[in-house]
Amino acid sequence: MKPLAILLWFVACHDSPSKSEPAVTPPAAGASAKTPCEYMARGDAEAAVELKLPGTTEHAPETCQYSSPEFYGASLTFGDWESIKQAASTGHPKPVTGVGDEAVTIGAGTIYVRKGSRGFLLVINGPVVDHSTDQGLAKASALAVSIAAKM
């Protein structure tokens, strides 16, 4: 549950962005504005956690969450990289290669990814993730690669 607490703290702290700093970096010129759930397909999230995730919560432009009735699921939160990186510093981040321009994990199905000046936090959880020897890192990384490719 620690990643969920971190995610909730991160979202709560960024619900009211300051006037001098936007919570989310706008898309690059010429890029189409997508909703958060357009970056993370439900089928991809379900494959990562190996569960059906019928519940959807979306708070554009920052958060998309797919969940099961048992509160397992996948949660994606966008923000500027400095904010995302700061959230990662609450744990003991370890570098992850092959994902975005930079990525770190604190374990437990959690990965923080930078692409350009933007970043995102991806948290997956469920029985398969919880019992995997890598704490869900391979599944979270694969899902993160597909999300970063859409940025």
GROMACS elastic network, one bead per residue, 0.5 to 0.9 nm:
[ bonds ]
;  ai    aj funct       b0    kb
    1     4     6  0.52066   500
    1     5     6  0.64150   500
    1     6     6  0.88592   500
    1   108     6  0.87736   500
    1   125     6  0.88692   500
    2     5     6  0.50746   500
    2     6     6  0.63083   500
    2     7     6  0.86421   500
    2   108     6  0.83032   500
    3     6     6  0.50240   500
    3     7     6  0.60771   500
    3     8     6  0.85564   500
    3   106     6  0.85654   500
    3   107     6  0.85762   500
    3   108     6  0.69619   500
    3   109     6  0.79641   500
    3   110     6  0.66333   500
    3   123     6  0.68939   500
    3   124     6  0.89287   500
    4     8     6  0.60715   500
    4     9     6  0.84914   500
    4    75     6  0.89728   500
    4   123     6  0.76203   500
    5     8     6  0.51124   500
    5     9     6  0.60941   500
    5    10     6  0.85157   500
    6     9     6  0.50670   500
    6    10     6  0.60670   500
    6    11     6  0.86286   500
    6    87     6  0.73135   500
    6    88     6  0.87443   500
    6    90     6  0.80826   500
    7    10     6  0.50103   500
    7    11     6  0.61380   500
    7    12     6  0.84712   500
    7    75     6  0.84292   500
    7    77     6  0.80824   500
    7    87     6  0.83819   500
    7   121     6  0.79793   500
    7   122     6  0.89676   500
    7   123     6  0.79462   500
    8    11     6  0.51797   500
    8    12     6  0.59681   500
    8    13     6  0.84437   500
    9    12     6  0.51426   500
    9    13     6  0.60341   500
    9    14     6  0.85935   500
    9    87     6  0.87419   500
   10    13     6  0.52581   500
   10    14     6  0.63129   500
   10    15     6  0.87992   500
   10    77     6  0.87145   500
   10    83     6  0.85522   500
   10    84     6  0.82621   500
   10    87     6  0.66642   500
   11    14     6  0.51803   500
   11    15     6  0.61132   500
   11    62     6  0.85718   500
   11    63     6  0.81862   500
   11    77     6  0.77073   500
   12    15     6  0.54075   500
   12    16     6  0.80926   500
   13    16     6  0.70984   500
   13    17     6  0.81128   500
   14    17     6  0.55634   500
   14    18     6  0.87513   500
   14    23     6  0.62076   500
   14    79     6  0.87333   500
   14    83     6  0.89557   500
   15    23     6  0.80196   500
   16    23     6  0.81284   500
   17    20     6  0.82555   500
   17    21     6  0.66452   500
   17    22     6  0.58566   500
   17    23     6  0.54055   500
   17    24     6  0.89977   500
   18    21     6  0.54366   500
   18    22     6  0.67209   500
   18    23     6  0.79323   500
   19    22     6  0.69847   500
   21    24     6  0.86555   500
   22    25     6  0.66069   500
   22    26     6  0.86585   500
   22    79     6  0.86779   500
   22    80     6  0.82458   500
   23    62     6  0.81474   500
   23    78     6  0.84924   500
   23    79     6  0.57081   500
   23    80     6  0.66347   500
   23    83     6  0.83003   500
   24    61     6  0.73242   500
   24    62     6  0.69201   500
   24    78     6  0.66448   500
   24    80     6  0.55554   500
   24   118     6  0.76953   500
   24   119     6  0.89430   500
   25    28     6  0.86112   500
   25    78     6  0.87858   500
   25    79     6  0.66137   500
   25    80     6  0.57370   500
   25   117     6  0.76878   500
   25   118     6  0.63214   500
   26    29     6  0.87538   500
   26    33     6  0.80995   500
   26   118     6  0.89241   500
   27    30     6  0.80194   500
   27    31     6  0.57897   500
   27    32     6  0.70315   500
   27    33     6  0.62602   500
   27    34     6  0.87362   500
   27   151     6  0.84210   500
   28    31     6  0.54025   500
   28    32     6  0.83599   500
   29    32     6  0.85072   500
   31   151     6  0.88437   500
   33    61     6  0.88551   500
   34    37     6  0.80607   500
   34    38     6  0.60264   500
   34    39     6  0.73518   500
   34    60     6  0.88087   500
   34    61     6  0.79450   500
   35    38     6  0.53775   500
   35    39     6  0.72469   500
   35    58     6  0.82283   500
   35    59     6  0.85270   500
   35    60     6  0.57875   500
   35    61     6  0.59269   500
   35    62     6  0.80478   500
   35    63     6  0.85841   500
   35    64     6  0.83412   500
   36    39     6  0.55187   500
   36    40     6  0.69854   500
   36    58     6  0.70516   500
   36    59     6  0.77524   500
   36    60     6  0.62158   500
   36    61     6  0.61190   500
   36    62     6  0.61682   500
   36    63     6  0.57306   500
   36    64     6  0.52932   500
   36    65     6  0.89046   500
   36    76     6  0.73902   500
   36    77     6  0.77403   500
   36    78     6  0.76851   500
   37    40     6  0.51202   500
   37    41     6  0.63813   500
   37    42     6  0.78813   500
   37    56     6  0.88159   500
   37    57     6  0.89016   500
   37    58     6  0.69003   500
   37    60     6  0.86731   500
   37    63     6  0.77643   500
   37    64     6  0.51937   500
   37    65     6  0.77247   500
   37    66     6  0.88567   500
   37    76     6  0.82391   500
   38    41     6  0.62703   500
   38    64     6  0.88365   500
   38   147     6  0.89515   500
   38   150     6  0.86459   500
   39    64     6  0.88289   500
   39    76     6  0.88407   500
   39   146     6  0.80112   500
   39   147     6  0.52470   500
   39   148     6  0.80442   500
   39   149     6  0.87680   500
   39   150     6  0.60897   500
   39   151     6  0.75888   500
   40    43     6  0.85247   500
   40    44     6  0.68650   500
   40    45     6  0.68767   500
   40    64     6  0.77481   500
   40    76     6  0.75901   500
   40   143     6  0.78462   500
   40   144     6  0.86291   500
   40   146     6  0.77505   500
   40   147     6  0.58553   500
   40   150     6  0.89368   500
   41    44     6  0.52652   500
   41    45     6  0.63702   500
   41    46     6  0.86921   500
   41   147     6  0.87205   500
   42    45     6  0.50807   500
   42    46     6  0.60730   500
   42    47     6  0.85533   500
   42    52     6  0.89169   500
   42    53     6  0.73499   500
   42    54     6  0.85796   500
   42    56     6  0.88084   500
   42    66     6  0.68769   500
   42    74     6  0.89663   500
   43    46     6  0.50545   500
   43    47     6  0.61090   500
   43    48     6  0.86228   500
   43    52     6  0.85906   500
   43    53     6  0.86942   500
   44    47     6  0.50810   500
   44    48     6  0.62514   500
   44    49     6  0.88895   500
   44   143     6  0.67111   500
   44   146     6  0.85843   500
   45    48     6  0.50978   500
   45    49     6  0.64554   500
   45    50     6  0.82515   500
   45    51     6  0.86336   500
   45    52     6  0.88905   500
   45    53     6  0.78671   500
   45    66     6  0.73473   500
   45    73     6  0.74345   500
   45    74     6  0.59336   500
   45    75     6  0.87535   500
   45   124     6  0.80372   500
   45   143     6  0.71588   500
   46    49     6  0.53699   500
   46    50     6  0.54397   500
   46    51     6  0.53047   500
   46    52     6  0.55991   500
   46    53     6  0.60722   500
   46    66     6  0.83466   500
   46    73     6  0.76440   500
   46    74     6  0.80131   500
   47    51     6  0.70901   500
   47    52     6  0.85115   500
   47   139     6  0.84808   500
   47   143     6  0.89027   500
   48    51     6  0.81519   500
   48    73     6  0.89185   500
   48    74     6  0.82026   500
   48   124     6  0.74674   500
   48   125     6  0.89066   500
   48   129     6  0.83038   500
   48   136     6  0.85082   500
   48   139     6  0.52721   500
   48   140     6  0.68063   500
   48   142     6  0.80720   500
   48   143     6  0.68271   500
   49    52     6  0.84061   500
   49    53     6  0.89130   500
   49    72     6  0.80814   500
   49    73     6  0.65759   500
   49    74     6  0.74709   500
   49   124     6  0.65692   500
   49   125     6  0.63901   500
   49   126     6  0.58503   500
   49   127     6  0.79010   500
   49   128     6  0.65012   500
   49   129     6  0.63869   500
   49   136     6  0.85636   500
   49   139     6  0.77065   500
   49   140     6  0.88474   500
   50   126     6  0.79297   500
   50   127     6  0.86286   500
   50   128     6  0.69149   500
   50   129     6  0.86225   500
   51    68     6  0.75626   500
   51    72     6  0.82727   500
   51    73     6  0.78358   500
   51   126     6  0.77779   500
   51   128     6  0.89216   500
   52    67     6  0.81079   500
   52    68     6  0.65603   500
   52    73     6  0.86204   500
   53    56     6  0.78626   500
   53    66     6  0.55299   500
   53    69     6  0.80041   500
   53    72     6  0.79720   500
   53    73     6  0.64053   500
   53    74     6  0.84424   500
   54    66     6  0.68455   500
   54    67     6  0.62947   500
   54    68     6  0.60281   500
   54    69     6  0.79969   500
   55    65     6  0.78868   500
   55    66     6  0.53818   500
   55    68     6  0.61027   500
   55    69     6  0.75510   500
   55    73     6  0.89500   500
   56    64     6  0.73865   500
   56    65     6  0.57108   500
   56    67     6  0.64702   500
   57    63     6  0.78880   500
   57    64     6  0.58596   500
   57    65     6  0.50865   500
   57    66     6  0.65596   500
   57    67     6  0.82781   500
   58    61     6  0.84324   500
   58    62     6  0.80593   500
   58    63     6  0.55797   500
   58    65     6  0.62891   500
   58    66     6  0.87270   500
   59    62     6  0.59547   500
   59    63     6  0.50307   500
   59    64     6  0.65167   500
   59    65     6  0.89360   500
   60    63     6  0.61187   500
   60    64     6  0.78141   500
   61    64     6  0.88988   500
   61    77     6  0.89408   500
   61    78     6  0.76539   500
   62    76     6  0.79774   500
   62    77     6  0.53705   500
   62    79     6  0.67483   500
   62   120     6  0.89568   500
   63    75     6  0.73079   500
   63    76     6  0.55627   500
   63    78     6  0.64399   500
   64    74     6  0.82676   500
   64    75     6  0.58142   500
   64    76     6  0.51849   500
   64    77     6  0.66334   500
   65    73     6  0.73270   500
   65    74     6  0.57174   500
   65    76     6  0.62238   500
   65    77     6  0.85768   500
   66    72     6  0.84556   500
   66    73     6  0.55423   500
   66    74     6  0.54125   500
   66    75     6  0.64828   500
   67    70     6  0.78607   500
   67    71     6  0.57474   500
   67    72     6  0.55515   500
   67    74     6  0.65645   500
   67    75     6  0.82675   500
   68    71     6  0.52192   500
   68    72     6  0.53077   500
   68    73     6  0.60664   500
   69    72     6  0.74787   500
   70    73     6  0.88098   500
   70   126     6  0.89799   500
   71   125     6  0.87599   500
   71   126     6  0.84186   500
   72   124     6  0.77532   500
   72   125     6  0.54523   500
   72   127     6  0.81979   500
   73   123     6  0.81426   500
   73   124     6  0.57003   500
   73   125     6  0.54604   500
   73   126     6  0.64558   500
   74   122     6  0.71914   500
   74   123     6  0.56542   500
   74   125     6  0.65552   500
   74   126     6  0.89375   500
   75   121     6  0.79290   500
   75   122     6  0.57188   500
   75   123     6  0.51997   500
   75   124     6  0.64545   500
   75   125     6  0.89954   500
   76   120     6  0.67819   500
   76   121     6  0.57283   500
   76   123     6  0.66511   500
   76   124     6  0.88668   500
   77    84     6  0.87877   500
   77   119     6  0.84746   500
   77   120     6  0.53837   500
   77   121     6  0.51531   500
   77   122     6  0.66256   500
   77   123     6  0.88468   500
   78    81     6  0.86836   500
   78    84     6  0.78957   500
   78   118     6  0.74744   500
   78   119     6  0.58481   500
   78   121     6  0.65387   500
   78   122     6  0.89047   500
   79    82     6  0.82372   500
   79    83     6  0.65343   500
   79    84     6  0.62967   500
   79   118     6  0.61195   500
   79   119     6  0.54809   500
   79   120     6  0.60299   500
   79   121     6  0.83830   500
   80    83     6  0.56393   500
   80    84     6  0.64750   500
   80    85     6  0.87207   500
   80   114     6  0.86416   500
   80   117     6  0.62261   500
   80   119     6  0.54756   500
   80   120     6  0.79390   500
   81    84     6  0.50030   500
   81    85     6  0.58266   500
   81    86     6  0.83477   500
   81   112     6  0.89824   500
   81   113     6  0.79881   500
   81   114     6  0.59505   500
   81   115     6  0.81456   500
   81   116     6  0.82421   500
   81   117     6  0.56562   500
   81   120     6  0.74053   500
   82    85     6  0.50823   500
   82    86     6  0.60507   500
   82    87     6  0.86880   500
   82   117     6  0.82228   500
   82   118     6  0.84299   500
   82   119     6  0.80354   500
   83    86     6  0.50634   500
   83    87     6  0.63657   500
   83    88     6  0.88002   500
   83   119     6  0.82656   500
   84    87     6  0.51668   500
   84    88     6  0.64573   500
   84    89     6  0.89357   500
   84   112     6  0.67382   500
   84   113     6  0.80266   500
   84   114     6  0.83568   500
   84   118     6  0.86862   500
   84   119     6  0.61064   500
   84   120     6  0.63721   500
   84   121     6  0.66350   500
   85    89     6  0.64387   500
   85   104     6  0.86051   500
   85   112     6  0.70736   500
   85   113     6  0.84006   500
   85   114     6  0.84668   500
   85   119     6  0.80900   500
   86    89     6  0.51540   500
   86    90     6  0.72774   500
   87    90     6  0.58005   500
   87    91     6  0.82619   500
   87   112     6  0.86510   500
   87   121     6  0.87590   500
   88    91     6  0.60591   500
   88    92     6  0.77206   500
   88    93     6  0.62859   500
   88   104     6  0.75759   500
   88   105     6  0.75468   500
   88   106     6  0.71023   500
   88   111     6  0.84980   500
   88   112     6  0.67423   500
   88   121     6  0.86473   500
   89    92     6  0.65946   500
   89    93     6  0.64879   500
   89   106     6  0.87719   500
   90    93     6  0.83061   500
   90   106     6  0.87875   500
   91   105     6  0.87518   500
   91   106     6  0.57630   500
   91   107     6  0.89263   500
   92   105     6  0.80698   500
   92   106     6  0.56650   500
   92   107     6  0.87599   500
   93   104     6  0.56044   500
   93   105     6  0.52459   500
   93   107     6  0.81841   500
   94   103     6  0.84360   500
   94   104     6  0.51761   500
   94   105     6  0.53296   500
   94   106     6  0.63908   500
   94   107     6  0.84515   500
   95   102     6  0.78244   500
   95   103     6  0.59331   500
   95   105     6  0.65291   500
   96    99     6  0.68395   500
   96   102     6  0.74781   500
   96   103     6  0.51555   500
   96   104     6  0.50895   500
   96   105     6  0.66817   500
   96   111     6  0.83196   500
   96   113     6  0.89705   500
   96   137     6  0.89094   500
   96   141     6  0.81561   500
   97   100     6  0.83909   500
   97   101     6  0.89054   500
   97   102     6  0.74353   500
   97   103     6  0.68368   500
   97   104     6  0.83586   500
   98   101     6  0.81327   500
   98   102     6  0.82424   500
   98   103     6  0.82438   500
   98   141     6  0.83323   500
   98   145     6  0.78981   500
   99   102     6  0.65784   500
   99   103     6  0.60498   500
   99   113     6  0.69961   500
   99   114     6  0.84206   500
   99   115     6  0.88873   500
   99   141     6  0.66408   500
   99   142     6  0.82190   500
   99   144     6  0.67563   500
   99   145     6  0.54277   500
   99   148     6  0.75830   500
  100   103     6  0.65775   500
  100   113     6  0.60889   500
  100   114     6  0.58036   500
  100   115     6  0.52350   500
  100   116     6  0.85135   500
  100   144     6  0.79823   500
  100   145     6  0.67020   500
  100   148     6  0.58773   500
  100   149     6  0.79842   500
  101   113     6  0.74980   500
  101   114     6  0.55553   500
  101   115     6  0.50869   500
  101   116     6  0.68775   500
  102   112     6  0.83690   500
  102   113     6  0.58693   500
  102   114     6  0.50911   500
  102   115     6  0.70490   500
  103   111     6  0.68737   500
  103   112     6  0.54541   500
  103   114     6  0.61228   500
  103   115     6  0.89690   500
  104   110     6  0.86326   500
  104   111     6  0.58237   500
  104   112     6  0.53266   500
  104   113     6  0.67134   500
  105   108     6  0.84178   500
  105   109     6  0.80823   500
  105   110     6  0.57437   500
  105   112     6  0.61649   500
  105   113     6  0.88388   500
  105   137     6  0.77848   500
  106   109     6  0.82146   500
  106   110     6  0.62008   500
  106   111     6  0.70249   500
  106   112     6  0.86076   500
  107   110     6  0.56213   500
  107   111     6  0.76032   500
  107   134     6  0.78987   500
  107   135     6  0.58827   500
  107   136     6  0.76390   500
  107   137     6  0.69271   500
  108   111     6  0.88791   500
  108   123     6  0.81137   500
  108   124     6  0.80058   500
  108   125     6  0.75934   500
  108   129     6  0.75673   500
  108   130     6  0.69396   500
  108   134     6  0.83068   500
  108   136     6  0.63600   500
  108   137     6  0.75664   500
  109   122     6  0.79199   500
  109   123     6  0.55275   500
  109   124     6  0.50006   500
  109   125     6  0.61251   500
  109   129     6  0.65588   500
  109   130     6  0.78619   500
  109   134     6  0.86334   500
  109   135     6  0.57016   500
  109   137     6  0.56006   500
  109   138     6  0.86879   500
  109   139     6  0.78593   500
  109   140     6  0.59295   500
  109   141     6  0.89150   500
  110   121     6  0.72677   500
  110   122     6  0.57486   500
  110   124     6  0.65384   500
  110   125     6  0.86672   500
  110   135     6  0.86923   500
  110   136     6  0.79251   500
  110   137     6  0.73077   500
  110   140     6  0.69218   500
  111   120     6  0.82910   500
  111   121     6  0.59129   500
  111   122     6  0.53436   500
  111   123     6  0.65838   500
  111   124     6  0.89556   500
  111   137     6  0.76159   500
  111   140     6  0.66902   500
  111   141     6  0.71723   500
  111   144     6  0.77404   500
  112   119     6  0.71979   500
  112   120     6  0.58017   500
  112   122     6  0.64198   500
  112   123     6  0.88126   500
  112   144     6  0.87839   500
  113   118     6  0.84785   500
  113   119     6  0.53684   500
  113   120     6  0.53534   500
  113   121     6  0.64839   500
  113   122     6  0.81033   500
  113   144     6  0.75241   500
  113   148     6  0.79750   500
  114   117     6  0.68621   500
  114   118     6  0.58510   500
  114   120     6  0.67051   500
  114   148     6  0.83504   500
  115   118     6  0.55239   500
  115   119     6  0.59665   500
  115   120     6  0.85629   500
  115   148     6  0.67881   500
  115   151     6  0.75797   500
  116   119     6  0.77699   500
  118   151     6  0.88479   500
  119   148     6  0.89827   500
  120   144     6  0.88429   500
  120   148     6  0.87735   500
  121   144     6  0.89685   500
  122   140     6  0.71908   500
  122   143     6  0.85449   500
  122   144     6  0.70617   500
  123   140     6  0.73619   500
  124   129     6  0.73210   500
  124   136     6  0.75544   500
  124   139     6  0.84221   500
  124   140     6  0.65696   500
  125   128     6  0.78980   500
  125   129     6  0.55897   500
  125   130     6  0.65540   500
  125   136     6  0.78931   500
  126   129     6  0.52821   500
  126   130     6  0.58988   500
  126   131     6  0.85432   500
  127   130     6  0.50232   500
  127   131     6  0.60779   500
  127   132     6  0.85009   500
  128   131     6  0.53545   500
  128   132     6  0.60484   500
  128   136     6  0.78232   500
  129   132     6  0.53002   500
  129   133     6  0.86511   500
  129   134     6  0.83940   500
  129   135     6  0.58659   500
  129   137     6  0.83622   500
  129   139     6  0.79909   500
  130   133     6  0.85604   500
  130   135     6  0.60184   500
  130   136     6  0.69956   500
  131   134     6  0.85777   500
  131   135     6  0.69105   500
  131   136     6  0.82183   500
  132   135     6  0.51782   500
  132   136     6  0.59305   500
  132   137     6  0.87675   500
  133   136     6  0.76307   500
  134   137     6  0.55834   500
  134   138     6  0.71051   500
  135   138     6  0.83240   500
  136   139     6  0.54053   500
  136   140     6  0.59837   500
  136   141     6  0.84147   500
  137   140     6  0.50631   500
  137   141     6  0.58123   500
  137   142     6  0.84743   500
  138   141     6  0.51216   500
  138   142     6  0.61838   500
  138   143     6  0.86770   500
  139   142     6  0.52269   500
  139   143     6  0.62941   500
  139   144     6  0.85421   500
  140   143     6  0.52011   500
  140   144     6  0.59929   500
  140   145     6  0.86397   500
  141   145     6  0.61197   500
  141   146     6  0.87653   500
  142   145     6  0.52137   500
  142   146     6  0.66276   500
  142   147     6  0.88883   500
  143   146     6  0.52930   500
  143   147     6  0.63814   500
  143   148     6  0.87628   500
  144   148     6  0.60177   500
  144   149     6  0.84934   500
  145   148     6  0.51815   500
  145   149     6  0.61582   500
  145   150     6  0.89240   500
  146   149     6  0.52140   500
  146   150     6  0.68005   500
  147   150     6  0.54234   500
  147   151     6  0.69062   500
  148   151     6  0.52551   500
